[in-house]
Amino acid sequence: TSDDHAKMQWIHYFRNIIQCYQVVIEGWPNNIPFANLSKASSAIPDLEMLLRKWESGTTYWKAIDDAE
């Protein structure tokens, strides 16, 4: 986003992340609910897998335009 102070906001994700910064998360694993991770999953293997997906680029922020 080029905003060094941007923070993830689960509660208002659409408004505060997608609309504000025009980005979405691609590649989120199906077995982990798309929600605040402190509430969605406490399984260490799931969280480690999600971290590996971010580190490998399989899960990533995708820039979108107004049409999307």
Secondary structure, DSSP 8 states (H G I E B T S, - for coil): ---TT----STTHIIIIIIHH-EEEE---TTS-SS-HHHH---HHHHHHHHHHHHHTSSEEEE--TT-
